[in-house]
C-alpha cells in the first residue's frame, strides 16, 4: 500500500507569523501569550509546555492551494522557531493522545468519511480514509476544539500539497 505523510504548516509561513506578528493569509494581528493549553503547535506538531513556552495565535486557512472554499480558523505555533514536522509515514507522537477527528475530503472540500480513532488505531484509520474512493486528503482536527491540526496526504502524491 502507499504510505502517508503528515504535513504541518509550511516553514516560510510559520516564520512570517513570527517576524510580522500577523496572519500571513489574512493580515489580522497575531497574539503572543504564555501557553495556557497544550495546543498543539502546528509547526512541530508537539504539545506546548503549559506555563513554560510562549505561543502565537493566528488565523490560518488550511485549504489554501487545495480548494477555493476557505476554512479560516485559529491555530497556535511556538513563538520561537521550532523544527517543522516532516517525517514520512509517521504520525506525530505528541498528537496521539489528543482527542482527534480525521476527516477525509474529496473534490470541492466535501467530507466523504470521518473517523474518531483510538490512539492505537490511528494508522489504521489513516489507511482506511486515504483508501476510501474519492478521498484526496485528510484533515486532523481536535475533537474538543474543532480546530485544524494537520493535513495528511499519500506520500506518493504531492500535487495537493499547498506551496
Ligand atoms: Zn513548535
Backbone and ligand atoms as CSV (ligand in chain L), in Angstrom:
chain,resi,resn,atom,element,x,y,z
A,1,UNK,N,N,0.838,-1.200,0.000
A,1,UNK,CA,C,0.000,0.000,0.000
A,1,UNK,C,C,0.872,1.248,0.000
A,2,UNK,N,N,0.303,2.317,-0.471
A,2,UNK,CA,C,1.029,3.582,-0.418
A,2,UNK,C,C,1.050,4.073,1.019
A,3,UNK,N,N,2.095,4.765,1.378
A,3,UNK,CA,C,2.186,5.288,2.727
A,3,UNK,C,C,1.486,6.621,2.840
A,4,UNK,N,N,1.740,7.272,3.956
A,4,UNK,CA,C,1.114,8.575,4.161
A,4,UNK,C,C,2.151,9.556,4.689
A,5,UNK,N,N,1.804,10.826,4.624
A,5,UNK,CA,C,2.663,11.838,5.226
A,5,UNK,C,C,1.801,12.871,5.928
A,6,UNK,N,N,2.191,13.198,7.147
A,6,UNK,CA,C,1.508,14.249,7.895
A,6,UNK,C,C,2.214,15.564,7.593
A,7,UNK,N,N,1.441,16.536,7.088
A,7,UNK,CA,C,2.017,17.828,6.721
A,7,UNK,C,C,1.664,18.877,7.771
A,8,UNK,N,N,2.686,19.495,8.339
A,8,UNK,CA,C,2.486,20.637,9.222
A,8,UNK,C,C,2.355,21.881,8.343
A,9,UNK,N,N,2.143,23.038,8.960
A,9,UNK,CA,C,2.126,24.262,8.156
A,9,UNK,C,C,3.521,24.493,7.586
A,10,UNK,N,N,3.590,25.310,6.543
A,10,UNK,CA,C,4.863,25.494,5.856
A,10,UNK,C,C,5.832,26.326,6.701
A,11,UNK,N,N,7.130,25.979,6.627
A,11,UNK,CA,C,8.130,26.718,7.403
A,11,UNK,C,C,8.108,28.222,7.110
A,12,UNK,N,N,7.971,28.596,5.844
A,12,UNK,CA,C,8.015,30.023,5.488
A,12,UNK,C,C,6.840,30.772,6.104
A,13,UNK,N,N,5.680,30.115,6.137
A,13,UNK,CA,C,4.504,30.754,6.715
A,13,UNK,C,C,4.695,30.937,8.227
A,14,UNK,N,N,5.232,29.907,8.880
A,14,UNK,CA,C,5.464,29.996,10.331
A,14,UNK,C,C,6.432,31.131,10.646
A,15,UNK,N,N,7.495,31.248,9.848
A,15,UNK,CA,C,8.474,32.304,10.111
A,15,UNK,C,C,7.881,33.682,9.860
A,16,UNK,N,N,6.998,33.768,8.864
A,16,UNK,CA,C,6.362,35.054,8.576
A,16,UNK,C,C,5.494,35.499,9.757
A,17,UNK,N,N,4.788,34.562,10.353
A,17,UNK,CA,C,3.981,34.879,11.537
A,17,UNK,C,C,4.882,35.413,12.643
A,18,UNK,N,N,6.023,34.739,12.846
A,18,UNK,CA,C,6.921,35.132,13.943
A,18,UNK,C,C,7.543,36.514,13.703
A,19,UNK,N,N,7.837,36.828,12.457
A,19,UNK,CA,C,8.512,38.098,12.207
A,19,UNK,C,C,7.529,39.265,12.074
A,20,UNK,N,N,6.321,39.005,11.550
A,20,UNK,CA,C,5.374,40.114,11.341
A,20,UNK,C,C,4.329,40.210,12.447
A,21,UNK,N,N,4.131,39.104,13.189
A,21,UNK,CA,C,3.062,39.003,14.194
A,21,UNK,C,C,1.693,39.341,13.589
A,22,UNK,N,N,1.530,38.874,12.362
A,22,UNK,CA,C,0.234,38.978,11.690
A,22,UNK,C,C,-0.056,37.642,10.993
A,23,UNK,N,N,-1.337,37.395,10.722
A,23,UNK,CA,C,-1.683,36.230,9.914
A,23,UNK,C,C,-1.211,36.489,8.484
A,24,UNK,N,N,-0.314,35.653,7.922
A,24,UNK,CA,C,0.158,35.897,6.560
A,24,UNK,C,C,-0.966,35.867,5.530
A,25,UNK,N,N,-2.009,35.085,5.778
A,25,UNK,CA,C,-3.091,34.952,4.802
A,25,UNK,C,C,-4.167,36.014,4.954
A,26,UNK,N,N,-4.306,36.585,6.148
A,26,UNK,CA,C,-5.431,37.493,6.384
A,26,UNK,C,C,-5.027,38.881,6.882
A,27,UNK,N,N,-3.808,39.008,7.413
A,27,UNK,CA,C,-3.368,40.303,7.911
A,27,UNK,C,C,-3.837,40.637,9.310
A,28,UNK,N,N,-4.675,39.783,9.889
A,28,UNK,CA,C,-5.129,40.043,11.261
A,28,UNK,C,C,-3.939,39.985,12.216
A,29,UNK,N,N,-3.962,40.803,13.270
A,29,UNK,CA,C,-2.879,40.738,14.250
A,29,UNK,C,C,-2.812,39.351,14.901
A,30,UNK,N,N,-1.590,38.873,15.129
A,30,UNK,CA,C,-1.400,37.620,15.850
A,30,UNK,C,C,-1.218,37.945,17.330
A,31,UNK,N,N,-1.463,36.978,18.165
A,31,UNK,CA,C,-1.444,37.195,19.611
A,31,UNK,C,C,-0.396,36.283,20.245
A,32,UNK,N,N,0.518,36.875,21.025
A,32,UNK,CA,C,1.557,36.091,21.698
A,32,UNK,C,C,1.180,35.941,23.171
A,33,UNK,N,N,1.298,34.741,23.684
A,33,UNK,CA,C,0.975,34.509,25.099
A,33,UNK,C,C,1.762,33.326,25.622
A,34,UNK,N,N,1.872,33.258,26.938
A,34,UNK,CA,C,2.443,32.092,27.588
A,34,UNK,C,C,1.412,30.960,27.424
A,35,UNK,N,N,1.885,29.795,27.014
A,35,UNK,CA,C,0.948,28.707,26.713
A,35,UNK,C,C,0.068,28.381,27.912
A,36,UNK,N,N,-1.249,28.486,27.703
A,36,UNK,CA,C,-2.220,28.161,28.742
A,36,UNK,C,C,-2.873,26.810,28.471
A,37,UNK,N,N,-2.546,26.212,27.330
A,37,UNK,CA,C,-3.107,24.914,26.970
A,37,UNK,C,C,-2.080,24.135,26.169
A,38,UNK,N,N,-2.419,22.900,25.827
A,38,UNK,CA,C,-1.439,22.011,25.187
A,38,UNK,C,C,-1.260,22.268,23.698
A,39,UNK,N,N,-2.206,23.011,23.102
A,39,UNK,CA,C,-2.060,23.307,21.660
A,39,UNK,C,C,-2.713,22.272,20.787
A,40,UNK,N,N,-1.958,21.595,19.939
A,40,UNK,CA,C,-0.503,21.567,19.778
A,40,UNK,C,C,0.027,22.670,18.855
A,41,UNK,N,N,1.350,22.765,18.766
A,41,UNK,CA,C,1.998,23.657,17.798
A,41,UNK,C,C,1.790,23.064,16.409
A,42,UNK,N,N,1.283,23.889,15.462
A,42,UNK,CA,C,1.018,23.389,14.106
A,42,UNK,C,C,2.270,23.337,13.242
A,43,UNK,N,N,3.405,23.685,13.811
A,43,UNK,CA,C,4.656,23.598,13.054
A,43,UNK,C,C,5.415,22.316,13.409
A,44,UNK,N,N,5.751,22.146,14.692
A,44,UNK,CA,C,6.484,20.935,15.088
A,44,UNK,C,C,5.543,19.799,15.450
A,45,UNK,N,N,4.241,20.102,15.596
A,45,UNK,CA,C,3.216,19.118,15.961
A,45,UNK,C,C,3.512,18.467,17.312
A,46,UNK,N,N,4.071,19.282,18.215
A,46,UNK,CA,C,4.253,18.834,19.594
A,46,UNK,C,C,3.353,19.667,20.495
A,47,UNK,N,N,3.080,19.153,21.687
A,47,UNK,CA,C,2.248,19.899,22.623
A,47,UNK,C,C,3.069,21.007,23.290
A,48,UNK,N,N,2.387,22.080,23.661
A,48,UNK,CA,C,3.066,23.156,24.387
A,48,UNK,C,C,3.290,22.734,25.838
A,49,UNK,N,N,4.406,23.210,26.401
A,49,UNK,CA,C,4.641,23.020,27.826
A,49,UNK,C,C,3.916,24.164,28.515
A,50,UNK,N,N,2.766,23.848,29.123
A,50,UNK,CA,C,1.895,24.872,29.703
A,50,UNK,C,C,2.647,25.686,30.758
A,51,UNK,N,N,2.562,27.014,30.602
A,51,UNK,CA,C,3.196,27.914,31.563
A,51,UNK,C,C,4.684,28.069,31.365
A,52,UNK,N,N,5.250,27.367,30.362
A,52,UNK,CA,C,6.705,27.421,30.176
A,52,UNK,C,C,7.108,27.939,28.805
A,53,UNK,N,N,6.235,27.766,27.803
A,53,UNK,CA,C,6.601,28.170,26.445
A,53,UNK,C,C,5.645,29.254,25.947
A,54,UNK,N,N,6.176,30.181,25.143
A,54,UNK,CA,C,5.318,31.185,24.509
A,54,UNK,C,C,4.777,30.633,23.208
A,55,UNK,N,N,3.552,31.025,22.898
A,55,UNK,CA,C,2.950,30.582,21.645
A,55,UNK,C,C,2.289,31.771,20.956
A,56,UNK,N,N,2.097,31.636,19.651
A,56,UNK,CA,C,1.445,32.688,18.859
A,56,UNK,C,C,0.149,32.133,18.294
A,57,UNK,N,N,-0.914,32.897,18.476
A,57,UNK,CA,C,-2.228,32.541,17.942
A,57,UNK,C,C,-2.469,33.373,16.686
A,58,UNK,N,N,-2.842,32.739,15.589
A,58,UNK,CA,C,-3.142,33.493,14.380
A,58,UNK,C,C,-4.205,32.783,13.555
A,59,UNK,N,N,-4.772,33.492,12.592
A,59,UNK,CA,C,-5.815,32.936,11.736
A,59,UNK,C,C,-5.174,32.250,10.536
A,60,UNK,N,N,-5.606,31.023,10.279
A,60,UNK,CA,C,-4.976,30.218,9.232
A,60,UNK,C,C,-6.050,29.519,8.395
A,61,UNK,N,N,-5.846,29.521,7.085
A,61,UNK,CA,C,-6.732,28.779,6.180
A,61,UNK,C,C,-5.994,27.547,5.662
A,62,UNK,N,N,-6.326,26.370,6.196
A,62,UNK,CA,C,-5.594,25.165,5.768
A,62,UNK,C,C,-5.965,24.684,4.385
A,63,UNK,N,N,-6.934,25.311,3.739
A,63,UNK,CA,C,-7.357,24.888,2.403
A,63,UNK,C,C,-6.658,25.663,1.296
A,64,UNK,N,N,-5.810,26.626,1.639
A,64,UNK,CA,C,-5.129,27.415,0.615
A,64,UNK,C,C,-4.366,26.489,-0.320
A,65,UNK,N,N,-4.619,26.610,-1.608
A,65,UNK,CA,C,-3.938,25.771,-2.578
A,65,UNK,C,C,-4.617,24.432,-2.800
A,66,UNK,N,N,-5.565,24.094,-1.943
A,66,UNK,CA,C,-6.264,22.813,-2.063
A,66,UNK,C,C,-7.670,22.994,-2.604
A,67,UNK,N,N,-8.333,24.057,-2.152
A,67,UNK,CA,C,-9.725,24.267,-2.545
A,67,UNK,C,C,-10.034,25.755,-2.476
A,68,UNK,N,N,-10.928,26.197,-3.358
A,68,UNK,CA,C,-11.290,27.615,-3.383
A,68,UNK,C,C,-12.170,28.016,-2.209
A,69,UNK,N,N,-12.751,27.032,-1.534
A,69,UNK,CA,C,-13.652,27.313,-0.425
A,69,UNK,C,C,-12.835,27.311,0.867
A,70,UNK,N,N,-12.520,28.482,1.419
A,70,UNK,CA,C,-11.597,28.527,2.552
A,70,UNK,C,C,-12.239,28.077,3.862
A,71,UNK,N,N,-11.410,27.805,4.836
A,71,UNK,CA,C,-11.889,27.397,6.151
A,71,UNK,C,C,-10.980,28.003,7.215
A,72,UNK,N,N,-11.018,29.366,7.344
A,72,UNK,CA,C,-10.103,30.001,8.291
A,72,UNK,C,C,-10.443,29.646,9.729
A,73,UNK,N,N,-9.399,29.514,10.523
A,73,UNK,CA,C,-9.614,29.206,11.931
A,73,UNK,C,C,-8.388,29.562,12.735
A,74,UNK,N,N,-8.525,29.567,14.066
A,74,UNK,CA,C,-7.396,29.912,14.928
A,74,UNK,C,C,-6.442,28.736,15.093
A,75,UNK,N,N,-5.147,29.009,14.986
A,75,UNK,CA,C,-4.125,27.982,15.248
A,75,UNK,C,C,-2.999,28.599,16.067
A,76,UNK,N,N,-2.249,27.729,16.733
A,76,UNK,CA,C,-1.094,28.155,17.534
A,76,UNK,C,C,0.188,27.586,16.950
A,77,UNK,N,N,1.264,28.363,17.064
A,77,UNK,CA,C,2.611,27.808,16.848
A,77,UNK,C,C,3.513,28.317,17.967
A,78,UNK,N,N,4.643,27.648,18.155
A,78,UNK,CA,C,5.635,28.137,19.112
A,78,UNK,C,C,6.096,29.543,18.710
A,79,UNK,N,N,6.289,30.414,19.685
A,79,UNK,CA,C,6.775,31.765,19.386
A,79,UNK,C,C,8.228,31.714,18.915
A,80,UNK,N,N,8.979,30.753,19.438
A,80,UNK,CA,C,10.360,30.573,18.996
A,80,UNK,C,C,10.376,29.577,17.841
A,81,UNK,N,N,11.340,29.755,16.944
A,81,UNK,CA,C,11.468,28.829,15.820
A,81,UNK,C,C,11.602,27.396,16.330
A,82,UNK,N,N,10.843,26.484,15.750
A,82,UNK,CA,C,10.909,25.071,16.135
A,82,UNK,C,C,11.055,24.229,14.874
A,83,UNK,N,N,11.390,22.986,15.059
A,83,UNK,CA,C,11.627,22.097,13.909
A,83,UNK,C,C,10.296,21.636,13.337
A,84,UNK,N,N,10.021,22.013,12.076
A,84,UNK,CA,C,8.767,21.631,11.422
A,84,UNK,C,C,8.716,20.103,11.281
A,85,UNK,N,N,7.590,19.535,11.632
A,85,UNK,CA,C,7.429,18.089,11.495
A,85,UNK,C,C,7.462,17.709,10.015
A,86,UNK,N,N,8.321,16.770,9.634
A,86,UNK,CA,C,8.435,16.405,8.210
A,86,UNK,C,C,8.753,14.934,8.025
A,87,UNK,N,N,8.364,14.096,8.979
A,87,UNK,CA,C,8.687,12.677,8.852
A,87,UNK,C,C,7.648,11.967,7.987
A,88,UNK,N,N,8.133,11.172,7.054
A,88,UNK,CA,C,7.225,10.461,6.146
A,88,UNK,C,C,6.785,9.143,6.788
A,89,UNK,N,N,5.486,8.854,6.694
A,89,UNK,CA,C,4.972,7.572,7.166
A,89,UNK,C,C,4.857,7.460,8.672
A,90,UNK,N,N,4.966,8.600,9.360
A,90,UNK,CA,C,4.942,8.548,10.822
A,90,UNK,C,C,3.905,9.535,11.342
A,91,UNK,N,N,3.153,9.126,12.355
A,91,UNK,CA,C,2.190,10.026,12.978
A,91,UNK,C,C,2.860,10.661,14.191
A,92,UNK,N,N,2.745,11.991,14.357
A,92,UNK,CA,C,3.452,12.668,15.455
A,92,UNK,C,C,3.044,12.117,16.821
A,93,UNK,N,N,4.017,11.695,17.589
A,93,UNK,CA,C,3.752,11.032,18.871
A,93,UNK,C,C,2.921,11.888,19.822
A,94,UNK,N,N,3.200,13.198,19.851
A,94,UNK,CA,C,2.507,14.040,20.833
A,94,UNK,C,C,1.079,14.388,20.419
A,95,UNK,N,N,0.676,13.985,19.215
A,95,UNK,CA,C,-0.728,14.162,18.822
A,95,UNK,C,C,-1.560,12.950,19.190
A,96,UNK,N,N,-0.885,11.835,19.375
A,96,UNK,CA,C,-1.560,10.549,19.516
A,96,UNK,C,C,-2.550,10.521,20.681
A,97,UNK,N,N,-2.205,11.191,21.764
A,97,UNK,CA,C,-3.046,11.114,22.970
A,97,UNK,C,C,-4.187,12.137,22.954
A,98,UNK,N,N,-4.251,12.972,21.929
A,98,UNK,CA,C,-5.291,14.008,21.893
A,98,UNK,C,C,-6.600,13.440,21.344
A,99,UNK,N,N,-7.729,14.118,21.654
A,99,UNK,CA,C,-8.994,13.695,21.054
A,99,UNK,C,C,-9.031,14.143,19.595
A,100,UNK,N,N,-8.902,13.190,18.667
A,100,UNK,CA,C,-8.739,13.543,17.258
A,100,UNK,C,C,-9.921,13.104,16.402
A,101,UNK,N,N,-10.280,13.953,15.457
A,101,UNK,CA,C,-11.228,13.580,14.416
A,101,UNK,C,C,-10.494,13.664,13.086
A,102,UNK,N,N,-10.538,12.582,12.319
A,102,UNK,CA,C,-9.915,12.569,10.988
A,102,UNK,C,C,-11.014,12.703,9.943
A,103,UNK,N,N,-10.826,13.677,9.054
A,103,UNK,CA,C,-11.831,13.928,8.019
A,103,UNK,C,C,-11.225,13.700,6.644
A,104,UNK,N,N,-11.845,12.814,5.868
A,104,UNK,CA,C,-11.375,12.538,4.511
A,104,UNK,C,C,-12.141,13.392,3.509
A,105,UNK,N,N,-11.409,14.273,2.817
A,105,UNK,CA,C,-12.033,15.212,1.878
A,105,UNK,C,C,-11.888,14.755,0.438
A,106,UNK,N,N,-12.951,14.982,-0.318
A,106,UNK,CA,C,-12.907,14.764,-1.761
A,106,UNK,C,C,-12.965,16.086,-2.487
A,107,UNK,N,N,-13.390,16.053,-3.752
A,107,UNK,CA,C,-13.471,17.276,-4.548
A,107,UNK,C,C,-14.406,18.276,-3.886
A,108,UNK,N,N,-14.136,19.571,-4.124
A,108,UNK,CA,C,-14.954,20.660,-3.571
A,108,UNK,C,C,-15.025,20.621,-2.049
A,109,UNK,N,N,-13.969,20.102,-1.433
A,109,UNK,CA,C,-13.862,20.093,0.026
A,109,UNK,C,C,-15.000,19.320,0.687
A,110,UNK,N,N,-15.521,18.356,-0.005
A,110,UNK,CA,C,-16.633,17.575,0.533
A,110,UNK,C,C,-16.090,16.513,1.477
A,111,UNK,N,N,-16.655,16.434,2.691
A,111,UNK,CA,C,-16.208,15.390,3.609
A,111,UNK,C,C,-16.890,14.081,3.221
A,112,UNK,N,N,-16.078,13.109,2.820
A,112,UNK,CA,C,-16.599,11.830,2.365
A,112,UNK,C,C,-16.675,10.837,3.520
A,113,UNK,N,N,-15.706,10.927,4.406
A,113,UNK,CA,C,-15.656,9.974,5.514
A,113,UNK,C,C,-14.986,10.635,6.723
A,114,UNK,N,N,-15.416,10.219,7.910
A,114,UNK,CA,C,-14.877,10.830,9.130
A,114,UNK,C,C,-14.742,9.741,10.182
A,115,UNK,N,N,-13.619,9.759,10.896
A,115,UNK,CA,C,-13.427,8.756,11.966
A,115,UNK,C,C,-12.846,9.420,13.194
A,116,UNK,N,N,-13.144,8.852,14.357
A,116,UNK,CA,C,-12.530,9.293,15.616
A,116,UNK,C,C,-11.784,8.103,16.199
A,117,UNK,N,N,-10.579,7.858,15.704
A,117,UNK,CA,C,-9.863,6.640,16.087
A,117,UNK,C,C,-9.313,6.722,17.509
A,118,UNK,N,N,-9.195,5.552,18.148
A,118,UNK,CA,C,-8.468,5.468,19.409
A,118,UNK,C,C,-6.979,5.546,19.071
A,119,UNK,N,N,-6.155,5.892,20.060
A,119,UNK,CA,C,-4.728,6.101,19.810
A,119,UNK,C,C,-4.062,4.940,19.066
A,120,UNK,N,N,-4.317,3.668,19.458
A,120,UNK,CA,C,-3.608,2.568,18.762
A,120,UNK,C,C,-4.083,2.367,17.323
A,121,UNK,N,N,-5.243,2.909,16.975
A,121,UNK,CA,C,-5.807,2.657,15.639
A,121,UNK,C,C,-5.616,3.827,14.677
A,122,UNK,N,N,-4.784,4.793,15.040
A,122,UNK,CA,C,-4.665,5.979,14.188
A,122,UNK,C,C,-4.132,5.622,12.801
A,123,UNK,N,N,-3.061,4.821,12.749
A,123,UNK,CA,C,-2.506,4.463,11.431
A,123,UNK,C,C,-3.538,3.686,10.606
A,124,UNK,N,N,-4.290,2.796,11.260
A,124,UNK,CA,C,-5.321,2.028,10.554
A,124,UNK,C,C,-6.400,2.943,10.015
A,125,UNK,N,N,-6.764,3.937,10.810
A,125,UNK,CA,C,-7.782,4.890,10.392
A,125,UNK,C,C,-7.291,5.713,9.199
A,126,UNK,N,N,-6.044,6.169,9.264
A,126,UNK,CA,C,-5.468,6.940,8.148
A,126,UNK,C,C,-5.503,6.113,6.865
A,127,UNK,N,N,-5.124,4.858,6.996
A,127,UNK,CA,C,-5.102,3.978,5.818
A,127,UNK,C,C,-6.509,3.810,5.244
A,128,UNK,N,N,-7.475,3.592,6.115
A,128,UNK,CA,C,-8.860,3.420,5.639
A,128,UNK,C,C,-9.344,4.682,4.932
A,129,UNK,N,N,-9.071,5.832,5.540
A,129,UNK,CA,C,-9.562,7.082,4.954
A,129,UNK,C,C,-8.897,7.362,3.604
A,130,UNK,N,N,-7.577,7.206,3.547
A,130,UNK,CA,C,-6.864,7.501,2.298
A,130,UNK,C,C,-7.225,6.514,1.191
A,131,UNK,N,N,-7.751,5.348,1.563
A,131,UNK,CA,C,-8.142,4.360,0.560
A,131,UNK,C,C,-9.631,4.376,0.277
A,132,UNK,N,N,-10.361,5.284,0.893
A,132,UNK,CA,C,-11.786,5.421,0.590
A,132,UNK,C,C,-11.920,6.106,-0.769
A,133,UNK,N,N,-12.700,5.527,-1.689
A,133,UNK,CA,C,-12.814,6.128,-3.024
A,133,UNK,C,C,-13.218,7.599,-2.961
A,134,UNK,N,N,-12.516,8.420,-3.698
A,134,UNK,CA,C,-12.835,9.840,-3.770
A,134,UNK,C,C,-12.070,10.704,-2.787
A,135,UNK,N,N,-11.500,10.117,-1.757
A,135,UNK,CA,C,-10.774,10.917,-0.767
A,135,UNK,C,C,-9.426,11.350,-1.345
A,136,UNK,N,N,-9.171,12.665,-1.265
A,136,UNK,CA,C,-7.925,13.210,-1.804
A,136,UNK,C,C,-6.925,13.557,-0.697
A,137,UNK,N,N,-7.418,13.950,0.444
A,137,UNK,CA,C,-6.537,14.261,1.575
A,137,UNK,C,C,-7.364,14.183,2.847
A,138,UNK,N,N,-6.674,14.153,3.971
A,138,UNK,CA,C,-7.325,14.001,5.269
A,138,UNK,C,C,-6.908,15.163,6.161
A,139,UNK,N,N,-7.864,15.716,6.886
A,139,UNK,CA,C,-7.526,16.723,7.892
A,139,UNK,C,C,-7.642,16.103,9.274
A,140,UNK,N,N,-6.694,16.485,10.129
A,140,UNK,CA,C,-6.726,16.076,11.528
A,140,UNK,C,C,-7.250,17.265,12.322
A,141,UNK,N,N,-8.314,17.050,13.061
A,141,UNK,CA,C,-8.877,18.120,13.887
A,141,UNK,C,C,-8.972,17.681,15.334
A,142,UNK,N,N,-8.944,18.687,16.213
A,142,UNK,CA,C,-9.135,18.434,17.631
A,142,UNK,C,C,-10.629,18.279,17.873
A,143,UNK,N,N,-11.042,17.149,18.418
A,143,UNK,CA,C,-12.464,16.873,18.603
A,143,UNK,C,C,-13.104,17.835,19.602
A,144,UNK,N,N,-12.349,18.258,20.613
A,144,UNK,CA,C,-12.912,19.172,21.613
A,144,UNK,C,C,-13.046,20.586,21.069
A,145,UNK,N,N,-11.993,21.078,20.405
A,145,UNK,CA,C,-11.978,22.472,19.956
A,145,UNK,C,C,-12.428,22.628,18.502
A,146,UNK,N,N,-12.366,21.544,17.734
A,146,UNK,CA,C,-12.749,21.599,16.326
A,146,UNK,C,C,-11.685,22.163,15.420
A,147,UNK,N,N,-10.580,22.603,15.998
A,147,UNK,CA,C,-9.549,23.285,15.213
A,147,UNK,C,C,-8.739,22.331,14.336
A,148,UNK,N,N,-8.297,22.886,13.216
A,148,UNK,CA,C,-7.404,22.163,12.306
A,148,UNK,C,C,-6.040,21.961,12.968
A,149,UNK,N,N,-5.523,20.741,12.897
A,149,UNK,CA,C,-4.190,20.469,13.453
A,149,UNK,C,C,-3.175,20.206,12.345
A,150,UNK,N,N,-3.510,19.330,11.399
A,150,UNK,CA,C,-2.552,18.983,10.342
A,150,UNK,C,C,-3.291,18.322,9.190
A,151,UNK,N,N,-2.596,18.209,8.055
A,151,UNK,CA,C,-3.167,17.548,6.881
A,151,UNK,C,C,-2.378,16.273,6.621
A,152,UNK,N,N,-3.069,15.259,6.146
A,152,UNK,CA,C,-2.401,14.011,5.808
A,152,UNK,C,C,-2.657,13.713,4.339
A,153,UNK,N,N,-1.589,13.398,3.625
A,153,UNK,CA,C,-1.717,13.013,2.226
A,153,UNK,C,C,-1.016,11.692,1.993
A,154,UNK,N,N,-1.194,11.159,0.797
A,154,UNK,CA,C,-0.453,9.954,0.428
A,154,UNK,C,C,0.971,10.382,0.107
A,155,UNK,N,N,1.929,9.563,0.489
A,155,UNK,CA,C,3.310,10.014,0.265
A,155,UNK,C,C,3.755,9.831,-1.176
A,156,UNK,N,N,2.897,9.215,-2.004
A,156,UNK,CA,C,3.271,9.069,-3.415
A,156,UNK,C,C,2.592,10.117,-4.302
A,157,UNK,N,N,1.830,11.011,-3.715
A,157,UNK,CA,C,1.220,12.109,-4.486
A,157,UNK,C,C,1.496,13.401,-3.716
A,158,UNK,N,N,2.025,14.367,-4.372
A,158,UNK,CA,C,2.251,15.612,-3.645
A,158,UNK,C,C,1.635,16.800,-4.339
A,159,UNK,N,N,0.821,16.562,-5.377
A,159,UNK,CA,C,0.260,17.703,-6.093
A,159,UNK,C,C,-0.757,18.459,-5.258
A,160,UNK,N,N,-1.195,17.872,-4.143
A,160,UNK,CA,C,-2.174,18.573,-3.315
A,160,UNK,C,C,-1.512,19.351,-2.193
A,161,UNK,N,N,-0.198,19.275,-2.133
A,161,UNK,CA,C,0.477,19.972,-1.044
A,161,UNK,C,C,0.577,21.452,-1.396
A,162,UNK,N,N,-0.094,22.305,-0.651
A,162,UNK,CA,C,-0.056,23.740,-0.969
A,162,UNK,C,C,1.335,24.311,-0.755
A,163,UNK,N,N,1.828,25.036,-1.747
A,163,UNK,CA,C,3.152,25.652,-1.626
A,163,UNK,C,C,3.047,27.107,-2.015
L,1,ZN,ZN,ZN,6.522,24.086,17.586
